[in-house]
């Protein structure tokens, strides 16, 4: 059997089985470890011939914290923990610490998170989880949208991401298709906007889009959408914002890749299958603050909100 670090729950299970007079071999089977692991645990964790699971667990944490491969100043460890709890990735944290002369590799941070999980910690919940993407079948054609302008006609400067003010738009559905969120991202700065809407109807999505982008109207040159019917009123959006709306090719989500990626980040806070009627505006504001103030590698580890504000001020 492969060696596994005993968790706090397993230690309490060992204690309960001992009180019932269960043998070490049977305890090992019950907690799914080798019997020698149980013998070592009892040898280390007994006090006055009595096994105390809470004291044994505290001793284990102390020993692992002091282990050679985890010897990093405690204040730096506390700072790393703080940034992890703010949903920064290990790579983002490692870059920031390196820049201030307190280098820690992102591999060490991943090991630290794994260690924390083994000891019953919850830091791993702050790491972004991958999601499978849903692809519609080729036979399922998206309905045509009247007067839609293809992405093929979009100015080439949008592709280069050199210009400030080119946006991508999408919608995220709630559980059973009830409710939706309109998500919009500025391509150059990765600044992200989200608004909950009652439905995925063209009227609701159009209203939300205009409300989200109107405060930034002078910084809106183009908007790129998919072929969903919720964007059927694109001409109304274009007129209100004095911008051009383009449509990506069917089944080509990579043509709006930055927005797709941001939607993946949003799913860390609003899980797939969530009943959106339970999600408040405060919940969405919290998610946006975490996403927009998280340093991004593509921005040289600068924060999207900070970069967006600076460019908006300079424009």
C-alpha positions as CSV (number, residue, x, y, z in Angstrom):
1,X,0.0,0.0,0.0
2,X,1.3,3.5,-0.9
3,X,2.2,5.8,2.0
4,X,-0.2,8.6,2.7
5,X,0.1,11.3,5.2
6,X,-2.5,10.8,8.0
7,X,-5.1,13.5,8.1
8,X,-6.8,14.9,11.3
9,X,-10.0,12.9,10.5
10,X,-8.0,9.6,10.2
11,X,-6.3,10.4,13.6
12,X,-9.7,10.7,15.3
13,X,-10.7,7.5,13.6
14,X,-7.7,5.7,15.0
15,X,-8.5,7.0,18.4
16,X,-12.1,5.8,18.2
17,X,-11.0,2.3,17.1
18,X,-8.4,2.1,19.8
19,X,-11.1,2.8,22.4
20,X,-13.1,-0.1,21.0
21,X,-10.1,-2.4,21.4
22,X,-9.5,-2.9,17.6
23,X,-6.1,-4.3,16.7
24,X,-3.5,-2.3,14.9
25,X,-3.8,-4.4,11.8
26,X,-7.6,-3.9,11.6
27,X,-7.1,-0.1,12.3
28,X,-4.7,0.1,9.4
29,X,-7.2,-1.5,7.1
30,X,-10.0,0.8,8.3
31,X,-7.9,4.0,7.7
32,X,-6.4,2.6,4.6
33,X,-2.7,2.8,5.5
34,X,0.1,0.3,6.4
35,X,0.1,-1.0,9.9
36,X,3.6,0.3,10.4
37,X,2.2,3.8,9.9
38,X,-0.2,3.2,12.7
39,X,2.6,1.9,15.0
40,X,4.7,5.0,14.3
41,X,1.6,7.2,14.9
42,X,0.9,5.6,18.2
43,X,4.6,5.9,19.3
44,X,4.7,9.6,18.4
45,X,1.2,10.6,19.5
46,X,0.8,8.8,22.9
47,X,1.0,10.8,26.1
48,X,1.0,8.9,29.3
49,X,0.1,5.7,27.4
50,X,-3.0,7.4,25.9
51,X,-3.3,8.4,22.3
52,X,-4.6,12.0,21.8
53,X,-5.5,12.7,18.1
54,X,-5.6,16.5,18.5
55,X,-2.2,16.7,20.1
56,X,-0.8,14.2,17.5
57,X,-2.2,16.3,14.6
58,X,-0.7,19.5,16.1
59,X,2.7,17.8,16.5
60,X,2.5,16.6,12.9
61,X,1.8,20.1,11.6
62,X,4.7,21.6,13.6
63,X,7.1,19.0,12.4
64,X,6.2,19.4,8.7
65,X,6.3,23.2,9.0
66,X,9.8,22.9,10.4
67,X,11.0,20.4,7.7
68,X,14.0,21.5,5.7
69,X,12.1,21.8,2.3
70,X,9.6,24.2,3.9
71,X,12.1,26.4,5.7
72,X,11.0,29.8,4.5
73,X,10.6,32.8,6.8
74,X,7.2,32.6,8.5
75,X,6.2,36.2,7.5
76,X,6.8,35.2,3.8
77,X,4.7,32.0,4.3
78,X,1.9,34.1,5.9
79,X,2.1,36.5,2.9
80,X,1.8,33.6,0.4
81,X,-1.2,32.3,2.3
82,X,-2.8,35.7,2.2
83,X,-2.4,36.0,-1.6
84,X,-3.6,32.4,-2.1
85,X,-6.7,33.2,-0.2
86,X,-7.1,36.2,-2.5
87,X,-7.2,33.7,-5.4
88,X,-3.8,34.6,-6.9
89,X,-2.1,31.7,-8.7
90,X,1.2,30.3,-7.5
91,X,2.9,31.6,-10.6
92,X,1.5,35.1,-10.0
93,X,2.7,35.0,-6.3
94,X,6.1,33.7,-7.3
95,X,6.6,36.5,-9.8
96,X,5.7,39.2,-7.3
97,X,7.9,37.8,-4.6
98,X,10.8,37.5,-7.0
99,X,10.4,41.2,-8.0
100,X,10.7,42.3,-4.3
101,X,13.8,40.1,-3.6
102,X,11.9,37.3,-1.7
103,X,12.1,34.6,-4.3
104,X,9.9,31.5,-3.9
105,X,9.3,29.2,-6.8
106,X,5.7,28.5,-7.9
107,X,6.6,24.7,-7.5
108,X,7.2,25.3,-3.8
109,X,3.9,27.1,-3.5
110,X,2.0,24.2,-5.2
111,X,3.7,21.8,-2.7
112,X,2.8,24.1,0.1
113,X,-0.9,24.0,-1.0
114,X,-0.7,20.2,-1.3
115,X,0.8,20.0,2.2
116,X,-2.0,22.2,3.5
117,X,-4.6,20.0,1.9
118,X,-3.1,16.9,3.4
119,X,-3.3,18.5,6.8
120,X,-6.9,19.4,6.4
121,X,-6.4,22.9,5.1
122,X,-8.6,24.6,2.4
123,X,-6.1,26.6,0.4
124,X,-6.5,24.2,-2.6
125,X,-10.0,25.6,-3.0
126,X,-8.6,28.9,-4.1
127,X,-6.7,27.4,-7.0
128,X,-8.5,27.6,-10.3
129,X,-10.0,24.4,-11.5
130,X,-10.2,23.3,-15.1
131,X,-13.6,23.0,-16.8
132,X,-14.5,20.9,-19.7
133,X,-15.8,23.0,-22.6
134,X,-19.1,22.1,-24.2
135,X,-19.0,21.9,-28.0
136,X,-22.2,21.8,-30.0
137,X,-22.5,19.2,-32.7
138,X,-21.8,20.2,-36.3
139,X,-25.4,19.5,-37.3
140,X,-26.6,22.0,-34.8
141,X,-26.4,25.3,-36.7
142,X,-26.7,28.6,-35.1
143,X,-29.6,30.7,-36.5
144,X,-28.7,33.6,-38.7
145,X,-28.7,37.1,-37.2
146,X,-30.0,39.9,-39.4
147,X,-27.3,42.2,-40.8
148,X,-24.5,40.5,-38.9
149,X,-21.0,41.6,-39.9
150,X,-18.4,38.8,-40.0
151,X,-15.2,39.0,-38.0
152,X,-13.5,38.7,-41.3
153,X,-14.3,42.3,-41.9
154,X,-13.0,43.5,-38.5
155,X,-10.0,45.8,-38.6
156,X,-6.7,44.0,-38.4
157,X,-5.6,46.3,-35.5
158,X,-8.1,44.4,-33.3
159,X,-6.3,41.2,-33.9
160,X,-3.0,42.7,-32.7
161,X,-4.5,43.9,-29.5
162,X,-2.5,47.1,-29.9
163,X,-5.5,49.4,-29.6
164,X,-7.3,50.2,-26.4
165,X,-11.1,49.9,-26.7
166,X,-11.8,46.6,-28.5
167,X,-14.2,44.3,-26.5
168,X,-15.4,40.7,-26.6
169,X,-18.9,39.7,-25.3
170,X,-20.5,36.5,-24.2
171,X,-23.3,35.1,-22.0
172,X,-23.1,32.6,-19.2
173,X,-26.2,30.6,-18.4
174,X,-27.6,29.6,-15.0
175,X,-28.9,26.3,-13.8
176,X,-31.4,24.7,-16.3
177,X,-31.0,27.8,-18.5
178,X,-32.7,30.0,-15.9
179,X,-31.1,33.5,-15.8
180,X,-27.9,34.5,-17.3
181,X,-24.9,36.8,-17.0
182,X,-23.6,39.1,-19.7
183,X,-19.8,39.1,-19.6
184,X,-17.7,41.7,-21.5
185,X,-13.9,41.9,-21.7
186,X,-11.5,44.6,-23.1
187,X,-9.0,42.8,-25.2
188,X,-5.8,44.9,-24.5
189,X,-6.1,45.3,-20.7
190,X,-8.2,42.1,-19.9
191,X,-10.6,44.3,-17.9
192,X,-13.7,42.3,-17.2
193,X,-17.4,43.4,-16.7
194,X,-20.3,41.2,-15.7
195,X,-24.0,41.8,-15.2
196,X,-26.8,39.4,-14.2
197,X,-29.9,39.4,-16.4
198,X,-33.3,37.8,-15.9
199,X,-33.0,35.9,-19.2
200,X,-30.9,35.3,-22.3
201,X,-33.4,37.2,-24.4
202,X,-32.1,39.8,-26.9
203,X,-33.9,42.6,-25.0
204,X,-32.3,41.7,-21.6
205,X,-28.8,41.2,-23.1
206,X,-29.0,44.4,-25.2
207,X,-30.0,46.5,-22.2
208,X,-27.3,45.0,-19.9
209,X,-24.6,45.5,-22.6
210,X,-25.4,49.1,-23.0
211,X,-25.5,49.7,-19.2
212,X,-22.1,48.0,-18.8
213,X,-20.3,49.8,-21.6
214,X,-22.0,53.2,-21.5
215,X,-19.7,54.5,-18.7
216,X,-16.8,53.6,-21.0
217,X,-18.4,54.7,-24.3
218,X,-15.5,56.8,-25.5
219,X,-13.3,53.7,-25.1
220,X,-15.5,51.3,-27.1
221,X,-14.5,50.9,-30.7
222,X,-15.5,47.4,-31.5
223,X,-17.4,44.5,-29.9
224,X,-17.0,40.9,-31.0
225,X,-19.8,38.4,-30.2
226,X,-20.7,34.8,-31.0
227,X,-23.7,33.9,-33.1
228,X,-26.2,33.5,-30.3
229,X,-29.6,34.9,-30.8
230,X,-29.2,37.0,-27.7
231,X,-27.1,39.4,-29.8
232,X,-29.8,39.8,-32.4
233,X,-30.3,43.5,-31.5
234,X,-26.6,44.2,-32.2
235,X,-27.6,47.2,-34.3
236,X,-29.2,48.8,-31.2
237,X,-26.0,48.2,-29.2
238,X,-23.8,49.7,-32.0
239,X,-26.0,52.8,-32.3
240,X,-26.1,53.5,-28.6
241,X,-22.4,53.0,-28.1
242,X,-21.3,54.4,-31.5
243,X,-19.3,51.3,-32.0
244,X,-19.0,48.4,-34.6
245,X,-20.2,44.9,-33.7
246,X,-18.7,41.9,-35.3
247,X,-19.6,38.2,-35.2
248,X,-17.1,35.3,-34.8
249,X,-17.4,32.2,-37.0
250,X,-19.7,29.5,-35.7
251,X,-18.0,26.9,-33.4
252,X,-14.9,29.2,-33.1
253,X,-14.7,30.2,-29.4
254,X,-11.0,30.8,-29.7
255,X,-11.8,34.0,-31.7
256,X,-13.1,35.4,-28.4
257,X,-10.5,33.5,-26.4
258,X,-9.8,36.3,-23.8
259,X,-13.5,36.4,-22.8
260,X,-13.8,32.6,-22.7
261,X,-10.8,32.5,-20.4
262,X,-12.3,35.2,-18.1
263,X,-15.5,33.2,-18.0
264,X,-13.5,30.3,-16.7
265,X,-12.2,32.5,-14.0
266,X,-15.7,33.6,-13.1
267,X,-16.7,30.0,-12.7
268,X,-14.4,29.8,-9.7
269,X,-16.9,32.0,-7.9
270,X,-20.1,31.2,-9.7
271,X,-19.9,27.5,-10.2
272,X,-21.3,25.8,-13.3
273,X,-24.9,24.7,-12.6
274,X,-25.5,27.5,-10.0
275,X,-29.0,28.7,-9.6
276,X,-28.4,32.4,-10.6
277,X,-31.4,33.5,-8.6
278,X,-29.3,32.9,-5.5
279,X,-26.4,35.0,-6.8
280,X,-26.5,38.6,-5.7
281,X,-25.0,41.7,-7.2
282,X,-22.6,41.8,-4.2
283,X,-21.5,38.3,-5.1
284,X,-20.7,39.4,-8.7
285,X,-18.9,42.5,-7.5
286,X,-16.7,40.4,-5.2
287,X,-15.9,38.0,-8.1
288,X,-15.0,41.0,-10.4
289,X,-12.8,42.6,-7.8
290,X,-10.9,39.3,-7.4
291,X,-10.5,38.8,-11.2
292,X,-9.7,42.4,-12.2
293,X,-7.2,42.9,-9.4
294,X,-5.4,39.6,-9.9
295,X,-2.1,40.1,-11.8
296,X,-2.0,38.6,-15.3
297,X,1.0,37.1,-17.0
298,X,-0.1,38.5,-20.4
299,X,0.1,42.0,-18.8
300,X,3.6,41.5,-17.3
301,X,1.9,40.5,-14.0
302,X,0.0,43.8,-13.8
303,X,-3.6,44.0,-12.7
304,X,-6.3,44.5,-15.4
305,X,-8.2,47.1,-13.4
306,X,-5.0,49.2,-12.8
307,X,-3.9,48.9,-16.5
308,X,-7.5,49.8,-17.7
309,X,-7.7,52.9,-15.5
310,X,-4.3,54.1,-16.5
311,X,-5.2,53.8,-20.2
312,X,-8.6,55.3,-19.8
313,X,-7.0,58.3,-18.0
314,X,-4.4,58.7,-20.7
315,X,-6.8,58.4,-23.7
